[in-house]
Amino acid sequence: MKLQENSLIWALNHVVKYSDTDLFPKPVEFDILYEIENEVINRLKDLDLGNYQHNPSRRFIVPKDEISYRTATQLDPLDHIILTAIIYEFGQLIENRRISINDNKVFAYRFAPQSDFSLYQPSVSWLQFWENCKTRATFYKYAVSLDIADFYNQIYHHNIENQLIESGFPNQIKKWLINLLESITAKVSRGIPIGPHATHLLGELSLIPVDNSLTLKGIDFCRFVDDIIIFCNSEQEAKIIIYQMAEILDKQQRLILQRQKTKIYTANEFNQHCISMTKDQPISSHEENILNIIKMYSSSNPYTTISIKNLPDQQLYFFAKHFVEKILSEYLSTNEPNYTRLRWFLRRLSQVGIPSAIEFCIDNIDALTPAISDICHYLISVNNNYNGDWKILGSKIFNILNSNLIKSSEYFQITLMSLFARNSSLNNASQIIALYQNSPSSLRREILLSAYSQNMGDWIRELKESYTSMDIWCKRAFLIASISLPVEERKFFLDYVKDNNLLNELLIKWAKSK
């Protein structure tokens, strides 16, 4: 079976704009594939998914806060585009079986592709979930808050397969999806990848039987992914509901509730809880001023980029270094820093590309490691606005790479090293080269991409003989970096690269055309 051309075009545009995940550096491959879009779409639309072989994905341990972590997956770039195209083309079959959006019960990831290439309904949000919970709770005396333990990692593939069949997915599409899940989990029949935007809908698909069971039992509830609020009129009824919910999850697909997040609220307690969840709570008036300015220029769209040049001096004043550093210091000074909120604030600074937080982020990287991906995104966003010495900044980042904390995590290392691949001003060639030999393959990929960014063809030449021993992710980085070789040398090398891999073929064709 083959995918429709318009689905593939939409999917490619989606990943170019939104990347594959919020957790990892955006693969350079997406921008290259977009550059040769016609060739890519022509090749992908002729693919028979029944004969498609999945390529290796990458899994890393990613911090949530100082002491808790989650596993996250980055799919092979072509696998990701195909997955996104499948969800775009067939996602409505899943949405049709979910509880209606008009019932105000199930709020997360309502499938509704937008003209801006976003995949889900933007008006249905975490904020709307809590506002509806607050309204619904006025009709009850108690509310029960429940959370499914380790939800994404515990989803049964058999459940996904059954629900795909029930939704009317074509057989080859169903097989492609299940094969993808099995390839990621090494044939273990549990877990869907955390990270890719499109897999959120598969998570929602898995909970359709749970939502239906609650509805059939006459239980009034609201759900946002694995957070479930159930409403009732007595403490005894609340306790019974917890047992019922535990039984439903166990019998449906052997899921369990997270004990620490199971709580019974009185109506007044729950009302206060909802207020705390819906109220925008900047840590200070300084942050509030900054956020109000960003909202004014972005219409609250988190993807809108705001040019510093458009801000008058009286507004730029609030982005001054001492104000921004004071906000970040206040977040870190609490006993349990709110990293979710801190990451959110860093993303807002990235919208403006204001360089006020650069030194603070670099100097406090140990305390900020749970937000490291957002820090890197922020540092990339200030590329055109930073007036300091990039080489000195690059040296500081290398010092951080040598710290024991950063060296303890491949995720930390690749995220920081990705900065050198995305900013040629960080010209630290000798340090980059020295790091290569003793680095894991995941970090070598980022070093090779840095060589591409900084035009280090003479060093790339020395690695040609080791190409065949590289893993698939490094091979792609090397093919991209090969454009820094002289034209004839590059073409001679690429003519003799024999990889039976579609993405590599596309990258070779792109590199030859340069």
N, C-alpha and C positions, 0 to 999 in steps of 0.2 A: 504493500500500500504506500502511496505517495501523499505528501502534504501539499496543500494548495499554495500557489505562489504568493498570494496576498498575505497568508499567515506567516510565511517566512520573512517577507519584507517587513511586516509589522514587528516580528520578533527581533530582527536585527536592529531596527530603529529603537526598540525598547531597551536592548542591552547597551547600545551606544549612549543613550541618554541616562539610564538609571544604573548601569553596570549590572553585574550578575548577582551582587550581594552587597549589603552595607558593611560586611565584616572584613573583607579582603581588599587589597589594592586592585583596581580595575585592570584586567588583563589587556595588554597592548594589542593583542590579537583582534579584539573587537573593533578598534578604530581602523586597523589595517583591512579587516574584512569589509568594513563599511566603505573604505576607499575603493575597493574592487567589487562593489555591491552586485553589479550585473553578473559577473563571473560566479560569485558565491551563490546567488539565487538560482542561476541556471544549473549549477551542480547539485544543490540541495533539493530542488524540486524534482529531480530525476532519481533521487535516492529511493530505493525500495526498503522501507523500514523493517521488513521481515528478514532482510539479510544484513542489517546494520550491526556492526560490532562496536560496543561502547568502549571508549578510551578511559584510561585511569583518571580518577578524580583525586583531589588532595584533601586530607583531613587534618585539622589542627585543633589543639586545645586553646580556647579563646576565653579570656577573663570576663566575668560579669561584674565582679567587684574585687576587693583585695584578696578574698579567700575562696571565692566560688567561681567555677568555670563551667564551660559547656563545650561539646565537640561541634565543630562547624565544618562544612564541606564546600569545597570549590569544585564545581564540575568542569570537565573538559569543555573548552569554549564552544565547539560545535554541538556537543551533547546539550549544552545549556540553551543554545539557540533553537535546537530541535524541540527540546522540552517546552520552551516558551511558546513556540509555534503550535505545538499540540494543545497546550492549555488555551491559547487564544482561539484555536479552531474548534475545540470540543468542550471548552469550559462551561458553556451555557447548558450542556447536558447535566452537569453537576449542579449548577445554580438552580435549574428547574426543579430539582428534587429537595432542595433545602427549604426549611421553613421560610415563608414569605418575608421579605424585608419589611413589609408593611405591618407585620405582627410585632415588631420591635422586641424580638427575643434573641435573635442571633445576629451579632453585629460585626464580626470580624471578616475581612477579606470577601466582601460581596463582589462576585465576578461582574465586571462592567468595564471592558476596555474603553479607554478615553482617547480623544483626538491628540492628546499630548503624549501618547504611547504609555501611559500608566495602565496597570492591569485591573485595578480594583476601584470600586465606587468611593470617591474621595469624601463624600458627605457622611459616610457611615464610619464612625471613628471610636476610639477609646473614650473620648470625651462624651460623645453621644450615648455610649453604653452606660456610663455612670449617671448621666442626666436622666436617662430612662429608668435606671434602677431607683434613683431617688424619687421619681414621680410614682413609680409602681409601689414602692414601699409605703406610701401614704395610706394604702388600702389594707395594710397588714400590721400586725403587732410585732412580728419577728422577721428576721432575714438570716439566711445561712450562707456563709461565704465558703466556697470549695475550690480546690485547685487540683488538677490531675498531675501526679508525680511524673517528672521526666517525660512529658507527653510525646514529643516528636520521636524520641529514641525508642519508645515502647509501642508504637503503632504496628500492628500485625500486617504483613504484606498480604496475607490471605484475606483480611478484611478489606484492604484497598482493592484487591482483585475482584472480590465479590461485589463491591460497590461500583466499580467501573463497569462490570457486566450489567448490573441493575440499572445503571445510568444510560446504557445503550452505546458504550464505546465500541468502535470496531475492534475485532479480535486482534489484528496486528498492532494496533495502537496500544491496546491493553497489554499485550506481550512485551512491547517495547518499554513501556513504563515499568512493568514488574522486573524485567531484566535489568533496567537501570538501577532500580532500588537494590536488587540482589548484588549487582556488581559493586555498589557502594558499601554494602554491609557484609561483604565477603560471604555471601550465601546464607547468612543468618536471616531468618524470616521476620525480623523486627527492625523498625526504624526507617524514617524518611530523612533526607538531608536537611540540616539546619543551615540556612543561608540563602539558597536560591529563592527569588521572589515567587516563582511559579509553584513551588511545592507547598506554599501556604494553602492553596486550594485543595491539594490532596489531603492535608491535615483536616480541613473542614469536611471533606468527603467522608473521612473515617468516622466522624462524629454524627453523621446523619442518623444512624440507628439510635444513638443515645438521645438526640434531640426528639426523635419520634417517640421513643419509649417514655420520656418525661411528659410529653404532650398527651399520649394515650392514658397515662396514669393521672391526668388532671393536675399535674404539678406546675405551678406558675414559676417561670424562671427567666433569667437573662444570661446570655453567655458571650464571652469574648475569648476566642480560642479555648484555652484550658482553664480560664477563670469562669466559674459558674456561681451565680447568685440565685438562691431559691427563697421564695416568700411563703410565710405561714403565719398562724395566729396563736401559737403557744410554744413554750419551750419543749414540751414533750413531743409535739409535732415536729419541731426542728430536729430533735434527736432521732426520731423515726426516719426523717428525710435523709439524714446522714447515712443511716444503715441502708435505706433503699438505694441511695445513690451509689454506695459502695458495691451493692449487689448488682446493679445495672452495669457498672463499669467492668466488674469482674466477669459477668456472664456474656457481655457483648464482645469484649476482646482482652480480658485479663489485665485491665488497667486498674490502678489503685489511686486513692486520694492521698495528697500530701498532708500529713498530720499537722505540721507547723502552720499551714495556711487554712486549716479548717476552723471556722469560728462562728459562734451563734451571737447575733446582735439583737438587742431590743430595737424597737422602731426609732427611738430617739438616738441611740448609739449609731445606728446605721445611717440615719440622716446626717449626722456629723461626719461620719466616715465618707459619705458621698460628697459632701461639701469639700472635704480635704482632697478628694481625688479629682474634683472638677475645677477647683480654684487654681488659677495660675499663681504660683507661689515663688516669685523671684526672691532670691536670698537677701536682696537689699534694694533700696531706691535707685542705686546706680544701675543695677541690672534691669530694673523696671524701665528706666529711661531708655536704655539701649534697645530693649525689646520693643518698646513702643515705636521707636524710630524705624526699626526693621519691619514691623508690621505695616507701618504707613507706606513704605515703598514696595513691599512684597505682596500686599493684600493677604497676608498670613500664609502665602504659598512657600513651603520650606525649600522648594527647588528654584525659586527666583534668585538670580544673581543681581546684586546691587553694586553699582559702580561708586567708588569713593568720590569720584569727580562730581557726582550728582548730589552729594551731601554738603549743605552750606556749613560754614565754620561753626555756627552756633550748635549744630547737631554733631559735627565731628568732635567737638569738645568732649562729649560724653563717652567717646571711644578712646580717650587719652589713655596712655599706658598705665598711669597710676590707678585709674578707675578700673580698668579691665583686670589688672593684677590683683587689686583688692577683692574683686568679685571671686576670682579663682582661689585666692587665699582663704576666703571665708568658707568656700565649699570644702576645702581640704582640712580646715581647722576643726570641723565637727568630729565627734567621737566615731560616728559611722557616716562617712561622706556619701552624699547622694550622687553616685556616679551616673545614674540614669539622667538626672537633671544636669549634671556637669557636662556630660557628653552632648546633651541637647543644646546647651549654651555654646559649646565649641562649634557646633554645626551652624548656629546663627552667626557667629563671628566669621565662619567660612563663607557665608552668603555675601558678606561685605568685602572679604579679603583684607580686613584691617590687620596690620602687622603688630599690633600692640601687645599681643600675648606670646610672641615668639620666644623671647628670652625666658619668660616664666615657664613655658612648657618644656623647654630644653633643660633648664636648671632644676626642675622638679619632676623629671620624668619617672623616677622611682615611685613617687606617690601617685602619678597619673597613669601608670601602666594599664589599668582597666579601661582607660579611654584612649589607648594608643592609636587605634585605627582612626579615630576622630581627630587626634592631634596631627597625624600625617595628612589627612584630608585638609585640615586647616593650613598646615605649612605649604601644601601645594597651592592652596587658594590665594596665598599672599605673594605668589611668585612675581607679579608685576608691580607690587606696591612696597616691597621691602628695600630700603636704601642702605642696609648694612652690608657687611662683607660676607658673601655667600661661602667663600672658601673657609673662613674662620668658623662659620656656622656648620659647614660640612665636617670640619675637624672635631667639633664638639659632638656631632652625631656619632662619629666614629669612636670617640671616647665612651659614649653611652653604649655602643655595640659591644665594647669590651668589658662592660660591667657584668658581674656575676648574675644579676637578676635578669638582664636582657639575654645573656647567653644561655640561660636555663630554659628558654622557650624559643622554638623555631618561629612561632607566630610573631613574637616580638621582633625577632631579627629580620624576617622578610618584610614586615610592615615598615620598619625604619629604613632598610636598604632600598625599598621601593621609591623612596624620596629621590635617590640619585638617578633612578631611571626616568623620573618625571620632571626633573629640573636640571637642565644642563649647566646652570650657574653653579651648582654644587660640584665644582670641578676638583675632585680629589682622586685623580686617576691612580696614583702610586699606591694609595691606601686601599683602593678598591681591588687592584690587582693582587696585592699582598694577601688579601683576605680569601681569595678564591680557593687556593689549594686545599686548605684544611676545613672547608665549609661543607655542610650537608647539601644535597642536590637542590633542595628548595631555595637555599640562600644563593647557590651558584646561579640559579635562574635569574634572580634579581641583579646579580653582579654582571651577568651577560647582557641584560637589558640596560644596565647602566653604561656598559661599553657601547651599546647602540646609541644611547642618548648623547654620550660624550665623544663619539666618533673615534674609538680606540682600535682602528683597523689593524695596526701593527701588532697589537697584543692578540686580537682575534685570530690572526694568521697562525700564531703559535699553538692554537687549540684545535686546528682543523683535523689533525690526526686522531684526536680523542672524541670526535663527533659521534662515532658509532657506539661508543660506550656510555654515552649520556642517556638519561631517562627521557621520556617523551616531552616533558615540560621544559627541560633544558635544551633539547634539540630545537624546539620551536624558538626559544630565546636566541639560540645561536643562529638559526636561519634569519631571524630579524636583524641581529647584529652584523650579519655578513654583508649588509649593504655598505658598511664602512670600509670594505675591501675595495681595491681598484676594480674597475668594471670588468675587465677581461679575466682577472683572477677570480672574481666572484662568480662569473658565469661558468668558468671552467669547473670550479668546485661544485656549484649547484647542479651542473649537468650530470655529475657522478654521484649525487645523493640519491640513494634508492630506498625510499621509505614508502611502504604500502599504507599510506595514511592520507586521507582527503585533506585535512587541515594543513598538513605539511606540504602537500602539493600546491595548495592555494598560496601558502606563504612563499614557496619557491618561485612561483609565477610572479608574485608581487615583487620579490627581491630582484628578480631578473629584469623587471621593467624599470628599475630605478637607475 
